[in-house]
Amino acid sequence: MGSDELIANLFRISQTEQKLRNDNIKGESNANKVHYNMGRDIRKFIEKQGGTMPEDLPTPEKSLKQIEKENKTKATSIENVNKKMH
């Protein structure tokens, strides 16, 4: 997920939380409806403004998990080299 898609998701979550709180919406079913409707409305807004729909955004070449795994492997290698040097 790139930054644009992440930002859109965070905006949707934030707006949903505000609506649930401001309108005193209770119950899982009602909350799910608000969440769905907010997502739909934000998608409409993105489309109306000529933005790129989330599914059309480029995806990063590597996932966060892949990057974390590579960094952990590098850190382990550096630790092993440091142990051998001392």
PyMOL commands that set and color helices and strands:
alter all, ss='L'
color gray80, all
select helices_A, chain A and resi 3-22+28-48+54-56+64-85
alter helices_A, ss='H'
color red, helices_A
deselect
rebuild
show_as cartoon
